[in-house]
Amino acid sequence: MSGRSGKSFRWLAGLASAVSLAVLLNGCVSKSKAQAEAQRAYFAGQQAAIQRMQQEARGPNVKFLGQVVKAVIPWSDGLTLARAIVFAGYYAPTTPRAIIIHRKGQMIPIDVNGLVKGEDFAVEAGDIVELQP
């Protein structure tokens, strides 16, 4: 190689090494950090959906987040959580691991085992029921 092309080659090789090193150092994310970021993004998306659904509520209804056929069902006096889940058409192959009712800015955790054993809960107009698989 001539002197000038040799310097260019070494300069390009050095630049490529520096870029590769920067990518390796900045691009490495631990699995736990990636999972935590994904979980934060998931919950942020859920909260945004909940807020949007609360703002869109028209007429008495109950809304669902999760694996249901109907995300919105009409509310009526005496509607229970078990009936609401059936009306919404829950279709996951297993019982939800968690159920949370979002009501007027509060989160109300529901005892899933109690619900399965026959304990039922009143659902209010405007509630958002989150079914977590």
C-alpha positions as CSV (number, residue, x, y, z in Angstrom):
1,M,0.0,0.0,0.0
2,S,1.1,3.5,-0.6
3,G,1.6,5.8,2.3
4,R,-1.6,7.8,1.8
5,S,-3.9,4.8,1.2
6,G,-2.4,3.0,4.1
7,K,-3.2,5.9,6.4
8,S,-6.7,6.1,5.0
9,F,-7.2,2.4,5.6
10,R,-5.8,2.6,9.2
11,W,-8.0,5.6,9.8
12,L,-11.1,3.8,8.5
13,A,-10.3,0.7,10.5
14,G,-9.8,2.8,13.7
15,L,-13.1,4.6,13.0
16,A,-14.9,1.2,12.5
17,S,-13.4,-0.1,15.7
18,A,-14.5,3.0,17.7
19,V,-18.0,2.8,16.3
20,S,-18.3,-0.9,17.0
21,L,-17.1,-0.4,20.6
22,A,-19.5,2.5,21.1
23,V,-22.4,0.3,19.8
24,L,-21.4,-2.6,22.0
25,L,-21.1,-0.4,25.1
26,N,-24.2,1.6,24.6
27,G,-26.4,-1.1,22.9
28,C,-26.0,-3.8,25.6
29,V,-29.0,-4.0,27.8
30,S,-29.4,-6.7,30.5
31,K,-32.4,-9.0,30.2
32,S,-33.8,-7.8,33.5
33,K,-33.5,-4.1,32.4
34,A,-35.2,-4.9,29.1
35,Q,-38.0,-6.7,30.9
36,A,-38.4,-3.8,33.3
37,E,-38.6,-1.4,30.4
38,A,-41.1,-3.5,28.6
39,Q,-43.2,-3.8,31.8
40,R,-43.1,0.0,32.3
41,A,-44.2,0.5,28.7
42,Y,-47.0,-2.1,29.1
43,F,-48.4,-0.4,32.2
44,A,-48.1,3.1,30.6
45,G,-50.1,1.8,27.7
46,Q,-52.7,0.2,30.0
47,Q,-53.0,3.5,31.9
48,A,-53.4,5.5,28.7
49,A,-56.1,3.1,27.5
50,I,-57.9,3.3,30.9
51,Q,-57.9,7.1,30.8
52,R,-59.1,7.1,27.2
53,M,-61.9,4.7,28.0
54,Q,-63.0,6.7,31.0
55,Q,-63.2,9.8,28.9
56,E,-65.2,8.1,26.2
57,A,-67.8,6.6,28.5
58,R,-71.2,7.5,27.3
59,G,-74.3,6.1,28.9
60,P,-74.2,3.5,31.6
61,N,-71.7,0.8,30.5
62,V,-68.8,-1.4,31.8
63,K,-65.6,-1.6,29.8
64,F,-63.0,-4.4,29.7
65,L,-59.3,-4.7,29.2
66,G,-58.2,-8.2,28.4
67,Q,-59.3,-11.2,26.4
68,V,-62.9,-10.5,25.8
69,V,-65.1,-10.5,22.7
70,K,-66.9,-7.3,23.7
71,A,-64.8,-4.5,25.2
72,V,-67.9,-2.6,26.2
73,I,-71.2,-4.0,27.6
74,P,-74.2,-2.1,28.8
75,W,-74.6,-1.7,32.6
76,S,-77.8,-2.4,34.3
77,D,-78.9,-2.2,38.0
78,G,-77.8,-5.4,39.8
79,L,-75.1,-6.3,37.3
80,T,-72.4,-8.5,39.0
81,L,-68.8,-9.0,38.0
82,A,-69.3,-12.7,37.1
83,R,-72.3,-11.8,34.8
84,A,-70.4,-8.9,33.3
85,I,-67.4,-11.2,32.5
86,V,-69.8,-13.8,30.9
87,F,-71.6,-11.0,28.9
88,A,-68.2,-9.6,27.7
89,G,-67.2,-13.1,26.4
90,Y,-64.0,-13.9,28.2
91,Y,-62.2,-16.3,26.0
92,A,-58.8,-17.0,27.5
93,P,-58.0,-20.7,28.1
94,T,-57.4,-20.2,31.8
95,T,-58.8,-18.3,34.7
96,P,-57.4,-14.7,34.9
97,R,-54.5,-14.5,37.3
98,A,-55.7,-11.1,38.4
99,I,-58.8,-9.0,38.1
100,I,-58.8,-5.3,38.8
101,I,-61.7,-2.9,38.7
102,H,-60.8,0.7,37.9
103,R,-63.5,2.9,39.5
104,K,-63.4,6.7,39.7
105,G,-59.6,6.8,39.7
106,Q,-59.2,3.9,42.2
107,M,-58.0,0.4,41.6
108,I,-59.9,-2.3,43.3
109,P,-58.2,-5.8,43.2
110,I,-60.7,-8.7,43.1
111,D,-60.1,-12.0,44.8
112,V,-60.1,-14.3,41.8
113,N,-60.3,-17.5,43.9
114,G,-63.3,-16.0,45.7
115,L,-65.0,-15.2,42.5
116,V,-64.5,-18.7,41.2
117,K,-65.9,-20.1,44.4
118,G,-69.1,-18.0,44.0
119,E,-68.4,-14.8,45.8
120,D,-69.6,-12.0,43.5
121,F,-69.1,-8.3,43.4
122,A,-71.3,-5.5,42.2
123,V,-70.2,-3.6,39.1
124,E,-71.0,0.1,38.8
125,A,-71.7,2.1,35.6
126,G,-68.4,3.4,34.3
127,D,-66.2,0.7,35.8
128,I,-63.3,-0.7,33.8
129,V,-62.6,-4.3,34.5
130,E,-59.0,-5.4,33.8
131,L,-58.6,-9.2,33.3
132,Q,-54.9,-10.1,33.5
133,P,-54.0,-13.5,31.9
